[in-house]
Amino acid sequence: MVVLAVSTSGPTHPSARPVVLVPTYQERDNLDLVLDAIFEAQPTVHVCIVDDNSPDGTGALADARAAADPRVHVLHRPRKEGLGPAYLDGFRWALAHPHAYTHVFEMDADLSHDPRYLGPMLERAQQDADVVVGSRWVPGGGIDGWSAWRMAISRGGSMYSRQVLGVGLRDLTAGFLCYRRRVLETLPLHAVRSRGYGFQIEMKYRALVAGFTVVEHPIVFPDRVRGQSKMSMRIFLEGATAVWMLRRALPRPPR
């Protein structure tokens, strides 16, 4: 089930124990900035940096922050394998953590995901949503600073995926999400095969197939101001291929 969410503010329930997963590779220049912004927006949230052995020292900086702040955790991976494997390891870490997190966020380290949306997205996840998608393509959402080519690739990828998979979700490629714990406990994480661009599509589609309620919350997505985008034509083509794999391998989501 897909629902559009339009709320922009509101208190979060005190029983929530959210953690924000932030995968990193070569993000040393951004790490302090994104952590400070997260804690300014949500002072009690925990953050787990999932670092793929960044050669620029991102992992060491993350360790220093974790040593000074109990809200910060670090998961070191031996090498760069793609966004999907990094998040899957992060999900497993979050589910096994003794803090018993109730909600798990996905969030980029490049400051394109504004932490001010964490509160409203968590609020909706505590109401009637199993997965909340920070969506660029619903009323109130958008992209700031992208070229026409990148805009066409992103929007076209979501439209193409919607048509192939037969779902109403408008931003299938979005990477700013909030999952209820039960979603990640239910989905067969071991069966997820997509590594790059297709990972976000696959996770949302699997949630829909499993009958979970997925809502879209509008966000404005600015272009990154530091570092370089990880997007490539290879990653885009993987996403285009992944949707056909999903259509063949899984049943259609319930209406």
C-alpha positions as CSV (number, residue, x, y, z in Angstrom):
1,M,0.0,0.0,0.0
2,V,1.3,3.4,-1.0
3,V,0.1,6.6,0.8
4,L,1.2,10.2,0.4
5,A,2.2,12.1,3.5
6,V,2.2,15.8,3.6
7,S,2.8,16.8,7.3
8,T,6.0,18.9,7.8
9,S,6.4,19.1,11.6
10,G,5.3,17.6,14.9
11,P,6.5,16.0,18.1
12,T,8.0,12.5,18.1
13,H,6.8,9.8,20.6
14,P,9.2,9.4,23.6
15,S,9.2,5.6,23.2
16,A,10.9,5.8,19.8
17,R,14.5,4.7,19.7
18,P,15.7,5.6,16.2
19,V,19.1,5.1,14.6
20,V,20.3,6.8,11.5
21,L,22.5,4.7,9.2
22,V,25.0,6.8,7.2
23,P,27.1,4.8,4.8
24,T,30.4,6.5,3.9
25,Y,33.2,6.3,1.4
26,Q,35.6,9.2,1.1
27,E,33.3,11.6,3.2
28,R,35.8,13.0,5.7
29,D,35.0,16.5,4.8
30,N,31.3,16.0,5.3
31,L,31.2,13.8,8.4
32,D,31.4,16.3,11.2
33,L,29.0,18.6,9.4
34,V,26.3,15.9,8.9
35,L,26.7,14.5,12.4
36,D,26.3,18.0,13.9
37,A,23.3,18.7,11.7
38,I,21.6,15.5,12.8
39,F,22.1,16.1,16.5
40,E,20.9,19.7,16.1
41,A,17.7,18.5,14.6
42,Q,17.2,15.4,16.8
43,P,19.5,15.4,19.9
44,T,18.5,12.0,21.2
45,V,18.8,10.0,18.0
46,H,21.7,7.5,17.5
47,V,23.8,7.4,14.4
48,C,25.8,4.5,12.9
49,I,28.5,5.4,10.4
50,V,29.0,2.4,8.0
51,D,32.4,3.0,6.5
52,D,33.8,1.1,3.6
53,N,37.4,1.4,4.6
54,S,37.7,5.0,3.2
55,P,41.3,5.8,2.3
56,D,40.8,9.5,3.2
57,G,40.4,8.6,7.0
58,T,36.6,8.9,7.3
59,G,36.6,5.8,9.4
60,A,39.2,7.1,11.8
61,L,37.3,10.4,12.2
62,A,34.1,8.4,12.9
63,D,35.9,6.4,15.6
64,A,37.0,9.7,17.2
65,R,33.4,11.0,17.2
66,A,32.2,7.7,18.7
67,A,34.8,7.8,21.4
68,A,33.5,11.2,22.5
69,D,29.8,10.7,22.0
70,P,27.8,7.6,23.0
71,R,25.2,8.4,20.4
72,V,27.7,7.7,17.6
73,H,28.6,4.2,16.5
74,V,30.9,2.9,13.7
75,L,30.6,-0.2,11.6
76,H,33.8,-0.8,9.7
77,R,33.6,-2.8,6.4
78,P,36.7,-4.1,4.8
79,R,36.2,-2.7,1.3
80,K,33.8,-0.8,-0.9
81,E,31.1,-3.2,-2.3
82,G,28.3,-0.8,-3.1
83,L,25.4,0.9,-1.3
84,G,23.3,-2.3,-0.9
85,P,25.8,-4.4,1.0
86,A,26.7,-1.4,3.2
87,Y,23.1,-0.9,4.2
88,L,22.3,-4.6,4.6
89,D,25.2,-4.8,7.1
90,G,23.9,-1.7,8.8
91,F,20.4,-3.2,9.1
92,R,21.8,-6.4,10.7
93,W,23.9,-4.3,13.1
94,A,20.8,-2.3,14.1
95,L,18.6,-5.3,14.6
96,A,21.3,-7.0,16.8
97,H,22.2,-3.9,18.8
98,P,21.2,-4.1,22.5
99,H,19.7,-0.6,22.4
100,A,16.7,-2.3,20.6
101,Y,16.1,0.4,18.0
102,T,12.5,0.8,17.0
103,H,13.1,2.7,13.8
104,V,16.0,2.6,11.3
105,F,16.8,5.5,8.9
106,E,18.8,5.5,5.7
107,M,20.5,8.8,5.1
108,D,23.3,10.0,2.8
109,A,26.5,11.6,4.2
110,D,26.7,14.3,1.5
111,L,24.3,16.8,3.2
112,S,21.7,16.2,0.4
113,H,19.3,14.8,3.0
114,D,18.2,17.5,5.4
115,P,18.1,16.3,9.0
116,R,15.1,18.5,9.7
117,Y,13.0,15.9,8.0
118,L,13.9,13.2,10.5
119,G,11.3,14.3,13.0
120,P,8.3,14.5,10.6
121,M,9.3,11.2,9.0
122,L,9.6,9.5,12.4
123,E,6.3,10.9,13.5
124,R,4.6,9.3,10.5
125,A,6.3,6.0,11.1
126,Q,4.9,6.0,14.6
127,Q,1.4,6.5,13.3
128,D,0.3,4.3,10.4
129,A,3.3,3.9,8.2
130,D,5.8,1.0,8.1
131,V,8.2,2.7,5.7
132,V,8.4,6.5,5.2
133,V,10.1,7.6,2.0
134,G,11.6,11.1,1.7
135,S,10.2,11.8,-1.7
136,R,11.3,14.4,-4.3
137,W,8.4,13.7,-6.6
138,V,5.3,14.4,-4.5
139,P,3.7,17.8,-4.0
140,G,6.0,19.8,-1.8
141,G,9.1,17.9,-2.7
142,G,11.7,18.8,-5.3
143,I,15.4,19.0,-6.2
144,D,17.6,22.1,-6.0
145,G,20.8,22.6,-8.0
146,W,20.7,19.6,-10.4
147,S,21.4,19.7,-14.1
148,A,18.6,18.9,-16.5
149,W,20.4,15.7,-17.3
150,R,20.6,14.4,-13.7
151,M,17.0,15.5,-13.1
152,A,15.9,13.5,-16.2
153,I,17.9,10.4,-15.1
154,S,16.5,10.4,-11.6
155,R,12.9,11.1,-12.5
156,G,13.0,8.9,-15.5
157,G,14.4,6.1,-13.5
158,S,11.5,6.3,-11.0
159,M,8.9,6.5,-13.7
160,Y,10.4,3.6,-15.6
161,S,10.5,1.5,-12.4
162,R,6.9,2.3,-11.5
163,Q,5.7,1.2,-14.9
164,V,7.6,-2.1,-15.0
165,L,6.7,-3.0,-11.4
166,G,3.2,-1.7,-11.5
167,V,3.4,0.3,-8.2
168,G,2.2,3.8,-7.4
169,L,5.2,4.9,-5.4
170,R,6.6,8.0,-7.1
171,D,10.2,8.1,-5.8
172,L,11.3,4.5,-6.0
173,T,15.0,5.5,-6.2
174,A,14.9,7.7,-3.0
175,G,17.6,7.1,-0.5
176,F,16.2,8.9,2.6
177,L,13.9,6.5,4.4
178,C,12.6,5.4,7.8
179,Y,11.8,1.7,8.4
180,R,9.9,0.4,11.3
181,R,11.9,-2.4,13.0
182,R,9.4,-5.1,12.1
183,V,9.9,-4.4,8.4
184,L,13.6,-5.2,8.5
185,E,12.9,-8.2,10.8
186,T,10.3,-9.6,8.3
187,L,12.0,-9.0,4.9
188,P,14.5,-11.6,3.7
189,L,17.6,-9.4,3.8
190,H,19.7,-12.4,2.7
191,A,17.8,-12.5,-0.6
192,V,18.4,-8.8,-1.6
193,R,20.8,-8.8,-4.5
194,S,21.0,-5.2,-5.8
195,R,24.2,-3.4,-4.8
196,G,23.9,0.1,-6.2
197,Y,21.1,2.2,-7.7
198,G,18.7,-0.8,-7.7
199,F,19.0,-1.4,-4.0
200,Q,16.6,1.3,-3.1
201,I,14.1,0.1,-5.7
202,E,14.4,-3.5,-4.5
203,M,13.9,-2.7,-0.8
204,K,10.8,-0.6,-1.4
205,Y,9.3,-3.2,-3.7
206,R,9.9,-6.0,-1.3
207,A,8.2,-4.0,1.4
208,L,5.2,-3.5,-0.8
209,V,5.1,-7.2,-1.8
210,A,5.1,-8.1,1.9
211,G,2.1,-5.9,2.5
212,F,3.7,-3.1,4.5
213,T,2.4,0.4,4.2
214,V,4.8,2.7,2.4
215,V,4.2,6.4,2.6
216,E,5.9,9.3,0.8
217,H,6.9,12.4,2.7
218,P,7.9,15.5,0.6
219,I,11.5,16.6,0.9
220,V,13.6,19.1,-1.0
221,F,16.8,17.5,-2.2
222,P,19.8,19.9,-2.8
223,D,22.8,19.0,-4.8
224,R,25.9,18.1,-2.7
225,V,28.3,20.9,-2.1
226,R,31.3,18.9,-1.1
227,G,32.9,15.8,-2.7
228,Q,31.7,14.0,-5.8
229,S,28.5,12.1,-6.5
230,K,28.8,8.3,-6.5
231,M,26.2,8.0,-9.3
232,S,27.5,6.4,-12.6
233,M,26.0,5.0,-15.7
234,R,26.8,1.5,-14.5
235,I,24.8,2.1,-11.4
236,F,21.9,3.5,-13.3
237,L,21.9,0.5,-15.7
238,E,21.9,-1.9,-12.8
239,G,18.7,-0.2,-11.5
240,A,17.1,-0.6,-14.9
241,T,18.0,-4.2,-15.0
242,A,17.0,-4.9,-11.4
243,V,13.3,-4.0,-11.9
244,W,12.9,-6.8,-14.5
245,M,14.6,-9.2,-12.1
246,L,12.2,-8.1,-9.3
247,R,9.2,-8.4,-11.6
248,R,10.1,-12.0,-12.5
249,A,11.2,-13.1,-9.1
250,L,8.4,-11.7,-6.9
251,P,4.7,-11.5,-7.0
252,R,2.9,-8.2,-7.6
253,P,2.2,-6.1,-4.4
254,P,-1.3,-6.3,-3.0
255,R,-3.6,-3.5,-3.9
